[in-house]
Amino acid sequence: AREASGRPASDDGSRVSIAEVMRASRLINPRRERFRGREVIVFDFEPNPAFDYKNAKSVLKFFGKTAGVMWIDEQDKQVARLEAYLADSFNVGGGLLAKLRKGASFTLDQQRVNDEIWLPARADINLSVRLLLVKGININQVIRSSNYKKFTTDVQDSQVGDSPPPRK
């Protein structure tokens, strides 16, 4: 089902496209490199001063305050690596709920699995946040993902929505 706006009924407006994120940024210094044996296009990005932050979705307001470097696989057009940092503090709820401090950083590495799909390999998150105007928290987290496995199944004579009767 779709709303009059054309969005799916379940879409609360918090989803954003890569194109929207890129409009919140100014892309500079494009170049070509080899990265992990693959051709990539690399560019630096920084906040776009012409971006309309007042009328933007919250997620875009956040991305509009980030800067960093992005590696895009030229053949697959997928993000192979992203290094980003918060170029300015970011307030949640006007700063009453939370305030992420300038300099917070995020690195994402993706890998091509089975020569088919790009999946996360590692994420590094380093940030300092003040909660409810009083509590300060430092977060330094590394998330590793590996050993992806491909599964196959043999499903026969099944229809969507059919379910077996519950066991007693």
Kinemage of the C-alpha trace (Angstrom):
@kinemage 1
@onewidth
@group {chain A} dominant
@subgroup {mainchain}
@vectorlist {calphas} color= white
{ca ala a 1} P 0.000 0.000 0.000
{ca arg a 2} L 1.172 3.507 -0.785
{ca glu a 3} L 0.308 6.873 0.665
{ca ala a 4} L -0.758 9.827 -1.487
{ca ser a 5} L 2.899 10.962 -1.429
{ca gly a 6} L 3.868 7.807 -3.338
{ca arg a 7} L 5.907 6.437 -0.433
{ca pro a 8} L 5.184 2.964 0.907
{ca ala a 9} L 2.740 3.167 3.829
{ca ser a 10} L 5.410 1.735 6.162
{ca asp a 11} L 7.933 4.449 5.227
{ca asp a 12} L 8.065 6.989 8.068
{ca gly a 13} L 10.185 9.457 6.088
{ca ser a 14} L 13.427 8.510 7.860
{ca arg a 15} L 14.812 6.663 4.836
{ca val a 16} L 17.144 8.563 2.563
{ca ser a 17} L 18.799 7.684 -0.707
{ca ile a 18} L 22.510 7.900 -1.468
{ca ala a 19} L 21.653 10.716 -3.908
{ca glu a 20} L 20.046 12.707 -1.062
{ca val a 21} L 23.092 12.130 1.152
{ca met a 22} L 25.401 13.295 -1.634
{ca arg a 23} L 23.366 16.514 -2.060
{ca ala a 24} L 24.115 17.313 1.586
{ca ser a 25} L 27.827 16.985 0.776
{ca arg a 26} L 30.241 18.700 -1.554
{ca leu a 27} L 32.380 16.188 -3.461
{ca ile a 28} L 35.971 17.284 -4.027
{ca asn a 29} L 39.287 15.882 -5.248
{ca pro a 30} L 37.989 12.925 -7.339
{ca arg a 31} L 40.664 10.424 -8.328
{ca arg a 32} L 41.182 6.825 -9.442
{ca glu a 33} L 43.081 4.254 -7.394
{ca arg a 34} L 43.515 0.523 -6.963
{ca phe a 35} L 42.082 -0.707 -3.681
{ca arg a 36} L 42.341 -4.360 -2.665
{ca gly a 37} L 43.133 -5.253 -6.271
{ca arg a 38} L 40.104 -3.455 -7.736
{ca glu a 39} L 39.699 -0.168 -9.594
{ca val a 40} L 37.972 2.436 -7.435
{ca ile a 41} L 36.927 6.050 -7.696
{ca val a 42} L 37.906 7.971 -4.579
{ca phe a 43} L 36.647 11.354 -3.536
{ca asp a 44} L 36.755 13.546 -0.494
{ca phe a 45} L 33.507 15.006 0.773
{ca glu a 46} L 32.646 17.861 3.088
{ca pro a 47} L 29.459 19.620 4.215
{ca asn a 48} L 27.718 21.462 1.379
{ca pro a 49} L 27.187 25.085 2.474
{ca ala a 50} L 24.348 25.443 -0.082
{ca phe a 51} L 22.376 22.531 1.431
{ca asp a 52} L 19.026 23.497 3.039
{ca tyr a 53} L 19.519 22.096 6.565
{ca lys a 54} L 16.426 23.763 8.042
{ca asn a 55} L 14.033 21.746 5.871
{ca ala a 56} L 16.042 18.513 5.689
{ca lys a 57} L 15.200 15.161 7.272
{ca ser a 58} L 17.088 14.502 10.525
{ca val a 59} L 19.277 11.847 8.919
{ca leu a 60} L 20.310 14.275 6.171
{ca lys a 61} L 21.092 16.950 8.749
{ca phe a 62} L 23.556 14.486 10.285
{ca phe a 63} L 25.190 13.565 6.954
{ca gly a 64} L 25.322 17.249 6.062
{ca lys a 65} L 27.729 17.746 8.971
{ca thr a 66} L 30.147 14.974 8.008
{ca ala a 67} L 33.350 15.051 5.995
{ca gly a 68} L 35.726 12.325 4.902
{ca val a 69} L 36.790 10.039 2.076
{ca met a 70} L 34.795 7.479 0.082
{ca trp a 71} L 36.091 4.641 -2.129
{ca ile a 72} L 33.561 3.452 -4.739
{ca asp a 73} L 34.180 0.220 -6.646
{ca glu a 74} L 34.141 1.326 -10.281
{ca gln a 75} L 32.692 -1.884 -11.713
{ca asp a 76} L 30.053 -2.673 -9.075
{ca lys a 77} L 29.335 0.940 -8.047
{ca gln a 78} L 29.391 -0.046 -4.373
{ca val a 79} L 31.048 1.646 -1.417
{ca ala a 80} L 34.207 -0.360 -0.681
{ca arg a 81} L 35.391 1.915 2.143
{ca leu a 82} L 34.105 5.002 3.904
{ca glu a 83} L 36.009 7.156 6.378
{ca ala a 84} L 33.879 9.916 7.872
{ca tyr a 85} L 34.053 12.319 10.771
{ca leu a 86} L 31.673 14.841 12.250
{ca ala a 87} L 32.895 18.262 11.092
{ca asp a 88} L 30.601 20.033 13.565
{ca ser a 89} L 28.648 19.000 16.665
{ca phe a 90} L 25.269 17.384 16.008
{ca asn a 91} L 22.298 17.875 18.331
{ca val a 92} L 19.447 15.419 18.803
{ca gly a 93} L 16.279 17.003 20.152
{ca gly a 94} L 17.847 20.457 20.089
{ca gly a 95} L 20.716 19.166 22.216
{ca leu a 96} L 18.390 18.262 25.099
{ca leu a 97} L 18.380 14.527 24.327
{ca ala a 98} L 21.912 14.154 23.015
{ca lys a 99} L 24.817 16.033 21.512
{ca leu a 100} L 27.430 14.249 19.430
{ca arg a 101} L 30.679 16.141 19.696
{ca lys a 102} L 32.678 17.397 16.728
{ca gly a 103} L 35.358 14.908 15.648
{ca ala a 104} L 33.297 11.740 16.099
{ca ser a 105} L 34.520 9.266 13.475
{ca phe a 106} L 33.189 6.264 11.610
{ca thr a 107} L 34.987 3.904 9.241
{ca leu a 108} L 33.207 1.223 7.220
{ca asp a 109} L 34.943 -1.454 5.143
{ca gln a 110} L 32.934 -3.684 2.836
{ca gln a 111} L 34.101 -6.782 0.995
{ca arg a 112} L 32.907 -8.505 -2.128
{ca val a 113} L 31.713 -11.966 -1.093
{ca asn a 114} L 31.666 -14.906 -3.537
{ca asp a 115} L 32.175 -12.412 -6.392
{ca glu a 116} L 28.460 -11.617 -6.015
{ca ile a 117} L 27.573 -9.180 -3.263
{ca trp a 118} L 29.166 -6.479 -1.098
{ca leu a 119} L 28.770 -7.027 2.644
{ca pro a 120} L 30.188 -5.254 5.720
{ca ala a 121} L 33.603 -6.486 6.850
{ca arg a 122} L 34.489 -3.988 9.585
{ca ala a 123} L 33.134 -0.849 11.198
{ca asp a 124} L 35.064 1.390 13.601
{ca ile a 125} L 33.022 3.860 15.635
{ca asn a 126} L 34.616 6.486 17.872
{ca leu a 127} L 32.445 9.179 19.383
{ca ser a 128} L 31.799 11.276 22.415
{ca val a 129} L 28.192 12.063 23.267
{ca arg a 130} L 26.470 14.053 25.996
{ca leu a 131} L 23.081 12.643 27.027
{ca leu a 132} L 20.249 14.630 28.636
{ca leu a 133} L 22.561 17.620 29.233
{ca val a 134} L 24.460 15.801 31.986
{ca lys a 135} L 25.908 12.377 31.191
{ca gly a 136} L 28.974 12.181 28.949
{ca ile a 137} L 29.801 8.894 27.227
{ca asn a 138} L 32.759 7.912 25.054
{ca ile a 139} L 32.162 5.068 22.606
{ca asn a 140} L 34.992 3.222 20.880
{ca gln a 141} L 33.610 0.186 19.090
{ca val a 142} L 34.974 -2.169 16.441
{ca ile a 143} L 32.498 -4.446 14.696
{ca arg a 144} L 33.877 -7.244 12.527
{ca ser a 145} L 31.816 -9.389 10.189
{ca ser a 146} L 33.280 -12.418 8.448
{ca asn a 147} L 32.771 -16.034 7.462
{ca tyr a 148} L 29.736 -15.237 5.360
{ca lys a 149} L 28.147 -18.394 4.017
{ca lys a 150} L 25.870 -18.895 1.069
{ca phe a 151} L 22.948 -21.219 1.609
{ca thr a 152} L 20.695 -22.873 -0.919
{ca thr a 153} L 17.359 -24.533 -0.372
{ca asp a 154} L 15.016 -26.750 -2.301
{ca val a 155} L 11.519 -25.437 -1.738
{ca gln a 156} L 8.765 -27.223 -3.595
{ca asp a 157} L 5.006 -26.783 -3.740
{ca ser a 158} L 4.848 -23.782 -1.438
{ca gln a 159} L 2.756 -20.638 -1.618
{ca val a 160} L 3.278 -17.356 0.151
{ca gly a 161} L 0.914 -17.020 3.082
{ca asp a 162} L 0.425 -20.751 3.577
{ca ser a 163} L 1.474 -22.081 6.923
{ca pro a 164} L 1.050 -25.508 8.424
{ca pro a 165} L -1.464 -25.889 11.254
{ca pro a 166} L 0.086 -25.382 14.711
{ca arg a 167} L 1.319 -28.485 16.507
{ca lys a 168} L -0.504 -29.549 19.642
